[in-house]
């Protein structure tokens, strides 16, 4: 099946292009950004060799929808979506931190907790929790556990609020806004998830500043790449009987990689993903889309994705 794993467009007034792990961002005239969601799959900060059909479209459309559903509480960078894989927005200066918020002890937090750690990013986690328990809302949670890029830019590293302010990565005034927006977005995301029979377990947000100095939400929001979801029905029963939670996130890919001896560590080989396995990953992403948004996924024409994107972006820019 056709996928888009790399782009090399030359748009009118293009100043530069940034190739991220999954998205490619074209700077047009230092005014707007054309962000293309590719079908690349990244796990443990490593990009897998093969693309996942429809993944870019799925991520872009979920993020677009949630930007629209949260624009009344937090301003965002988005202007238009001229193609299923493309978002166009205001040029922003990104903050050098990602705001991770966790309502439950899962993923990275659970792995740290299992090692006996009770402080994550400067935040105290209570004793007596087991994996996938909710952080008690009345005392602890949800908790904000920011990350920052490592010096070489590859890995995300845990960092505390105190260290962010101490190192001057973000000013205190701005950081308070980031925290406020993060909590507001997570609250809205939690409510929307509950209405779809889901639990928004944890998620991350990225913010930037416009030329006018306004702090806005950028990049993606509430997608399966940036968030973890559980099914609400049967959640408590599964916790009580120590069963694994039924989840909607990229975690199933991470688990498969771990089972096949890969965690992104030096010297480890990326296991080969067969066409059949890639197809199941694509199907899981479609399932994620339909559950998270509560609507049917409509597959875009993928006979020539590069051509389609170029045509749609050029038509948009010509306006």
Wavefront OBJ file of the C-alpha trace (Angstrom):
o trace
v 0.000 0.000 0.000
v 1.163 3.522 -0.708
v 2.524 5.582 2.149
v 4.242 8.954 2.425
v 7.444 8.742 4.464
v 9.412 11.693 3.152
v 8.726 14.938 1.286
v 10.878 17.342 -0.653
v 8.528 20.040 -1.910
v 9.530 23.444 -3.217
v 6.616 25.763 -2.488
v 6.488 29.437 -3.575
v 8.195 31.752 -1.027
v 9.520 28.749 0.877
v 12.209 29.809 3.361
v 13.119 26.516 5.003
v 11.906 23.027 5.853
v 12.164 21.153 9.135
v 12.002 17.338 9.177
v 10.651 16.092 12.517
v 10.105 12.504 13.600
v 6.677 12.346 11.938
v 5.896 15.824 10.604
v 7.649 17.969 8.013
v 7.226 21.702 8.427
v 7.624 24.154 5.552
v 8.175 27.826 6.405
v 6.427 30.059 3.877
v 7.675 33.647 3.830
v 8.351 33.624 7.608
v 4.608 34.027 8.048
v 2.866 30.681 7.835
v 3.861 27.055 8.279
v 2.694 24.173 6.106
v 2.849 21.075 8.305
v 2.673 17.704 6.584
v 1.857 14.650 8.683
v 3.725 11.737 7.087
v 2.990 8.041 7.603
v 6.234 7.581 9.547
v 5.961 5.669 12.803
v 8.228 6.584 15.687
v 8.672 4.696 18.969
v 11.310 5.100 21.686
v 12.422 8.221 19.763
v 13.367 6.059 16.766
v 11.653 6.261 13.364
v 10.691 2.826 12.039
v 11.881 1.921 8.508
v 8.384 1.458 7.028
v 5.397 3.790 6.921
v 1.884 2.964 8.145
v -0.889 3.469 5.545
v -3.255 6.390 6.398
v -1.431 7.205 9.649
v -0.568 10.778 8.645
v -4.129 11.491 7.556
v -5.460 10.054 10.827
v -3.132 12.126 13.025
v -3.758 15.315 11.073
v -7.534 14.956 11.119
v -7.731 14.078 14.837
v -5.479 17.029 15.734
v -7.511 19.392 13.522
v -10.785 18.281 15.085
v -9.490 18.738 18.634
v -8.019 22.148 17.804
v -11.546 23.147 16.734
v -13.108 21.597 19.860
v -10.760 23.461 22.215
v -10.331 26.821 20.439
v -12.795 28.444 22.862
v -10.537 27.717 25.869
v -7.012 27.844 24.388
v -5.963 29.728 21.228
v -4.112 27.621 18.636
v -1.900 28.066 15.601
v -4.228 26.491 12.999
v -5.521 28.429 9.965
v -6.604 25.748 7.459
v -6.341 22.100 6.387
v -6.060 22.128 2.585
v -5.322 18.377 2.394
v -6.103 15.357 4.618
v -2.392 15.186 5.589
v -1.752 18.930 5.823
v -2.322 21.673 8.386
v -1.471 25.317 7.723
v -0.914 27.643 10.647
v 0.774 30.754 11.994
v 4.553 30.765 12.291
v 5.379 30.469 15.992
v 8.479 30.279 18.140
v 8.040 26.945 19.960
v 8.712 26.695 23.682
v 11.546 24.253 24.340
v 9.432 22.121 26.669
v 6.629 19.651 26.071
v 3.850 19.776 28.637
v 3.015 16.198 29.629
v -0.011 15.705 31.873
v -0.923 12.399 33.495
v -4.184 11.433 35.159
v -3.101 7.814 35.660
v 0.045 5.875 36.555
v 0.844 4.495 33.094
v 3.630 4.232 30.539
v 6.843 6.054 31.470
v 5.473 7.077 34.897
v 4.594 3.461 35.719
v 8.024 2.247 34.574
v 9.732 4.817 36.854
v 7.369 3.973 39.727
v 8.181 0.260 39.377
v 11.868 1.161 39.902
v 10.904 2.599 43.283
v 10.915 6.263 42.241
v 8.244 8.427 43.843
v 9.251 11.782 42.391
v 8.775 12.408 38.668
v 9.799 15.779 37.217
v 9.798 17.219 40.729
v 6.256 15.981 41.396
v 5.551 13.637 44.317
v 3.637 10.465 43.415
v 1.751 8.762 46.260
v 2.699 5.337 47.587
v 0.449 2.319 47.185
v -0.524 2.738 43.527
v -0.405 -0.008 40.944
v 0.055 0.404 37.221
v -2.870 2.199 35.509
v -4.424 3.428 38.780
v -5.760 6.964 38.681
v -3.733 9.561 40.554
v -6.181 10.467 43.366
v -7.892 13.631 42.004
v -8.515 15.050 45.486
v -4.833 14.904 46.518
v -2.457 14.427 43.609
v -3.660 14.318 40.084
v -3.570 15.001 37.327
v 0.195 15.698 37.484
v 2.229 17.769 35.022
v 5.572 16.144 34.138
v 7.313 18.269 31.475
v 10.038 17.065 29.133
v 12.696 18.913 27.208
v 14.826 17.892 24.253
v 18.274 16.452 25.052
v 21.282 18.524 23.972
v 21.623 16.422 20.799
v 17.917 16.885 20.147
v 17.017 13.210 19.871
v 15.606 12.098 23.215
v 13.010 13.788 25.377
v 14.257 14.199 28.947
v 12.235 14.625 32.122
v 12.604 18.050 33.711
v 11.011 19.725 36.732
v 9.169 23.027 36.794
v 11.912 24.340 39.112
v 14.677 23.415 36.633
v 12.775 24.984 33.716
v 12.548 28.293 35.575
v 16.071 28.056 37.019
v 17.609 27.431 33.599
v 15.507 30.179 32.046
v 14.048 27.769 29.455
v 10.649 29.460 29.950
v 9.897 32.597 31.972
v 7.756 32.126 35.078
v 5.019 34.326 33.634
v 4.804 32.206 30.471
v 5.150 28.913 32.337
v 2.113 29.673 34.488
v 0.110 30.178 31.271
v 1.422 26.863 29.873
v 0.335 25.063 33.048
v -3.096 26.705 33.025
v -3.649 25.850 29.347
v -2.392 22.268 29.878
v -4.897 21.646 32.689
v -7.758 23.250 30.732
v -7.027 21.170 27.615
v -6.706 17.939 29.606
v -9.998 18.641 31.367
v -11.773 19.237 28.037
v -10.077 16.186 26.503
v -11.173 14.066 29.479
v -14.793 15.178 29.062
v -14.804 14.495 25.303
v -13.154 11.086 25.837
v -15.741 10.137 28.481
v -18.548 10.998 26.044
v -16.992 8.441 23.638
v -16.623 5.740 26.332
v -12.900 6.411 26.741
v -10.473 7.581 29.439
v -7.795 10.115 28.440
v -4.971 8.603 30.508
v -2.141 10.980 29.679
v -1.180 13.320 26.870
v 1.305 15.977 25.861
v 0.906 19.469 24.475
v 3.302 21.780 22.691
v 2.985 25.548 22.715
v 4.549 28.417 20.816
v 4.458 32.198 20.673
v 3.158 34.108 17.679
v 4.976 37.179 16.350
v 2.478 39.235 18.356
v 3.571 37.483 21.545
v 0.432 35.382 22.015
v 0.905 31.899 23.501
v -0.870 29.317 21.342
v -1.228 25.548 21.126
v 0.803 24.097 18.224
v 1.526 20.719 16.607
v -0.867 17.887 17.566
v -3.467 17.366 20.281
v -5.185 14.250 21.681
v -3.894 11.973 18.911
v -2.893 8.344 19.602
v 0.745 9.400 19.064
v 0.640 12.063 21.758
v -1.923 10.493 24.105
v -2.926 7.265 25.743
v -6.583 6.217 25.965
v -8.242 3.366 27.876
v -11.727 1.998 27.297
v -13.934 3.236 30.131
v -16.177 0.185 30.203
v -14.605 -2.493 32.388
v -11.705 -0.253 33.447
v -12.288 -0.692 37.187
v -12.980 -4.426 36.902
v -9.704 -4.892 35.012
v -7.830 -2.893 37.678
v -9.422 -4.890 40.491
v -8.469 -8.214 38.910
v -4.958 -7.037 37.886
v -5.702 -7.434 34.185
v -4.088 -5.328 31.483
v -6.147 -2.347 30.422
v -7.716 -2.299 26.973
v -6.085 0.696 25.401
v -6.168 2.935 22.394
v -2.681 4.339 21.880
v 0.645 3.639 20.257
v 1.521 1.482 23.289
v 0.663 -1.709 21.357
v 3.542 -0.909 18.955
v 5.932 -0.248 21.866
v 4.922 -3.575 23.459
v 5.496 -5.428 20.184
v 8.949 -3.833 19.840
v 9.874 -4.708 23.448
v 8.736 -8.319 22.860
v 10.976 -8.355 19.805
v 14.010 -7.099 21.725
v 13.929 -3.396 20.864
v 13.679 -0.389 23.187
v 15.689 2.170 21.235
v 18.864 1.370 23.147
v 22.308 1.452 21.579
v 23.243 -1.640 19.625
v 19.645 -2.897 19.332
v 18.304 -3.776 15.891
v 14.836 -2.599 14.828
v 12.814 -5.792 14.258
v 11.385 -6.294 10.790
v 7.723 -5.355 10.476
v 6.027 -7.662 7.980
v 3.433 -6.291 5.548
v 0.775 -8.217 7.488
v 1.836 -6.596 10.781
v 1.917 -3.132 9.166
v -1.621 -3.711 7.926
v -2.763 -4.527 11.492
v -1.097 -1.332 12.766
v -2.944 0.651 10.086
v -6.222 -0.989 11.113
v -5.547 -0.169 14.767
v -4.967 3.498 13.866
v -8.282 3.572 11.983
v -9.980 2.008 15.016
v -8.368 4.688 17.196
v -9.653 7.425 14.897
v -13.223 6.122 14.873
v -13.339 5.635 18.635
v -11.675 8.921 19.556
v -13.757 11.060 17.172
v -16.910 8.954 17.174
v -17.160 9.080 13.377
v -16.259 6.859 10.438
v -12.796 7.271 8.917
v -12.918 8.183 5.235
v -9.791 7.026 3.413
v -8.257 9.670 1.157
v -7.008 8.732 -2.306
v -3.493 7.314 -1.801
v -2.725 6.409 -5.425
v -0.235 9.318 -5.516
v -0.061 11.046 -2.133
v 2.856 13.370 -2.991
v 1.070 14.681 -6.077
v -2.227 15.131 -4.209
v -0.585 17.065 -1.357
v 1.431 19.286 -3.689
v -1.636 20.124 -5.788
v -3.777 20.966 -2.728
v -1.091 23.053 -0.993
v -0.265 25.007 -4.175
v -3.950 25.726 -4.716
v -4.244 26.968 -1.121
v -1.114 29.159 -1.336
v -2.305 30.635 -4.644
v -5.331 32.062 -2.869
l 1 2 3 4 5 6 7 8 9 10 11 12 13 14 15 16 17 18 19 20 21 22 23 24 25 26 27 28 29 30 31 32 33 34 35 36 37 38 39 40 41 42 43 44 45 46 47 48 49 50 51 52 53 54 55 56 57 58 59 60 61 62 63 64 65 66 67 68 69 70 71 72 73 74 75 76 77 78 79 80 81 82 83 84 85 86 87 88 89 90 91 92 93 94 95 96 97 98 99 100 101 102 103 104 105 106 107 108 109 110 111 112 113 114 115 116 117 118 119 120 121 122 123 124 125 126 127 128 129 130 131 132 133 134 135 136 137 138 139 140 141 142 143 144 145 146 147 148 149 150 151 152 153 154 155 156 157 158 159 160 161 162 163 164 165 166 167 168 169 170 171 172 173 174 175 176 177 178 179 180 181 182 183 184 185 186 187 188 189 190 191 192 193 194 195 196 197 198 199 200 201 202 203 204 205 206 207 208 209 210 211 212 213 214 215 216 217 218 219 220 221 222 223 224 225 226 227 228 229 230 231 232 233 234 235 236 237 238 239 240 241 242 243 244 245 246 247 248 249 250 251 252 253 254 255 256 257 258 259 260 261 262 263 264 265 266 267 268 269 270 271 272 273 274 275 276 277 278 279 280 281 282 283 284 285 286 287 288 289 290 291 292 293 294 295 296 297 298 299 300 301 302 303 304 305 306 307 308 309 310 311 312 313 314 315 316 317 318 319
